[in-house]
Amino acid sequence: MGFKQQAQHLKRYKDLAGLLIKYGRSDLVKQMDMPGPDVKQENGKDSKAEDLPYDLERLGPTYIKLGQFLSSRADFFPPQYLNALSRLQDSVEPIPEKEIERILTSELGTRISKAFDHFETTPLASASIGQVHFARLRGGKPVAVKIQRPDIREKIFQDLDAFRGIAEFLENNTRFGKQLMLQATLEEFRKAMVQELDYLQEARNLTSLANNLKDFRRIIIPYQNFRR
């Protein structure tokens, strides 16, 4: 008996089924009756540990973050896979310039040219959830501006919703799922993602850190300026 599939997640099921088959778990795909590639192909015949990070990067930000989250879990992966996941990159193409303008105008309530004396459109760093830009406020104060990717929250939560149904089925119907406590692991991962998506909480955490370390003159925590 397969798990109850949701039509809006069919592509996600296919992507995950392909990943499971490639890395030797077509038995789980058969048991769940998931849509995807031909499960008759040989399990893990051509898969290598070093390929896993690239496959996760190809599937998008949720898979990248999940790989990073599981990179220290020896109960999930053998050592060679843990080593490969530890090198998982979180670097993607930057947000288009027009989209940057739209996001900042929406969040700040004013145009970039009015909010900043200078704004560097090329990001200092670009990752799967957001990116950071150098800018100068009116008056010349240098700042780092962190921008979240458009619709990334919705995409991640949709992925997590698909994962939840799979985790529930596997934990209730397989020894593999029970041993790894997949539902609890997924919930832990969900909480970590909620925190990472909350830039205001990140700013509050840095403010608290700065207060706790204020007596250490050689440790500098950037000032956090954010709207509640």
N, C-alpha and C positions, 0 to 999 in steps of 0.2 A: 504494500500500500504506500503510495507516494504522499508527500505532504500537500496541504492545500495551497495551491499556487494562486497568486494574484496577477491578473492580466497586465497591470501596469509595470510589473517587475520581470516580464519575460526575458528581456535583453540581459538583465542582471543575472537571472538564473543561467542563461546560456553562457555568459562570460565566466561565471563561477564553475559551471560544469566543465567547460574547457580547461580551466586551471586544474581542477581536481583530476581529470583524466590524464592530463599531461604529466602530473606528478604522482601518478600511481594509485589514485583512489577512485577508479571507475566503479568500484563496488558501492560506494556511497551514492554516486550518480544513479546507478541502477535501482538502488533501494528507494531513493526519493522520486524516481521516475521524472528526473529533471530534463527539460529540453536542452539540446546541445549537440555537440559533435557525436559521431559514431562511437559508442562505448565499446565496440568490439576491437578497437585498435589496442595494441599492446600497452599495458600500463607502464608509464614512465620510460618507455624504450629509449627515447631520444632526449629526455630531460636531464638537465644538469643543475646542480645547486646554484652555480653562478648565473644561470638564466632567470632565476626566480625574481630578483629585484627588477629586472627589465620587464618581465611580464606584469608585475604589480604596477610599475610606473605607467605601462601602456593602458592599464584598466582604470586609472584615475586616482584622484586624491584620497578617497576613502581606503582604497587598497594600499596605497603608499603608507598612510598613517597606521593601518592595521599591521602591515609588515614591520614598521618601526616599533609598534606596541608589542608585538610578539617576538621581537629580535632577541630577547633575553629569556624566553620561555623554553627551557630544555625539554619540558613535557610535551611541547607541540612539535619541535623539530630536532633532528640530529645535529651534531656540531657543525658539519659542513654547511648546512642551511642557515644556522644561526650566524656563522661567519659571513655568509653572503648577504644576509639581511642587515647586518651591521654596517654594510657599505651602501645601503639603500639611499638614493639621492632624492631630495625633495626640491628639485629645481625644474621649473617649467617655463614655457613662453610667457613673457610679461603681458599684463593687461593692455589692450590697445589704448592709445592716447585719448581718443574720443570718449572711451568708457571711463577713463580716469577722471576726466573733466565732469562727466555726468555724476559719478559717484560723489566726488568732493562737493560739487554744487548742491547736491541733494542733502548731504550730511551737514555741511557748514551753513547752508542757506545763502551762499554768495559765491560769486565767480572766483576762480583761482587767482586771477589778477588782482582782485580786491583783498583777498585773504593773505596773500603772500607777496613780498617784494620780489622773490625769486622762487621758482619751483622747478626742480630738475625732473623732466618727464621720463628720463631713463632711470629705472629703479636701481638702487644700490644692491638689492637682492630680490629675487622673485621665487616664490615657493608655491606649493599646491593650494594653500588657503589664502594667502595674501602676499603683498610685496611692500617694500619700504623705499621711500623717496627722500632725498635730501632737499630741504627748502630753507628759505629765510623769511621770517615774519616781517611785517612792516616795522621798521626800526632796526632791522639787521640781525635779530637774534636767530642763530642757526637752530633748526629743528629737524627731527626725523618724522616723517609722516607715514603711518602704516595704513594700507588700504586693503580691505577684504575683497576677494573676488566676487563678482556679481553672481547671485543665485547659488553660491557654494554651500550655504547652510541647507537649503532645500535639497540639493543633490546628495549631500552627505546623509541627511535624515532619511531620504528615500532609500539609499543603499542600506542603511542600518535597519530599516523596516523589512527589507528583503532578507537580510542576514538573520533577523530575529525569528522569522518563520522557519528557516533552515536549521538554526541552532536548536529551536524547540523540538523539531521533529527528530533530529539526531540524538538529542539527549534523552528523549522519551523512547527511542526505538533502536538505539545502537549502543554497544559497549563502549565504542570510541567516544561517543557523545557524553555518556555518563562519566567516564574516567576523566575527561577534560573539563567537565562542568561548563559546557559551552555557553549556557545561558548566563551564568554568573560572569564568565570571562567577557562576553559581549556587552553586558551591562557596565562592567568596569571600563571597557573601551568607549562605550557611549558617553559615560560621565567625563572621561578624559577629553573627548572631542567637544563636548558642550563647553568645557572650560577653555579649550583652545580657541573656540569660535567667539568667545566673549571677550572682546578687546577692552571693555570697560573694567572687567574683573582683572584682566592682566595689568591694566594701569594701576588699579587699587593695590594689587599685590606688590608692584614695584614701589609704590609710595610707602607701603608698610615696610618693605625691605630697606628703603632709604632711611626711614625713621629708626629702624633697629640698628643700622650701621653708621649712624650719623657721627659717632665718636671716632670712627676709623677714617682719618683724613686721607689716606692713600687709596681708599675704596670710593669710587664715584658711581653713583646711580643716577641716570638721567632723570631730570624733573618731568613728572607726568602731568600734562595739561589735558583734562578731558571733561566732557559734559556729562552730568548725571541724568 
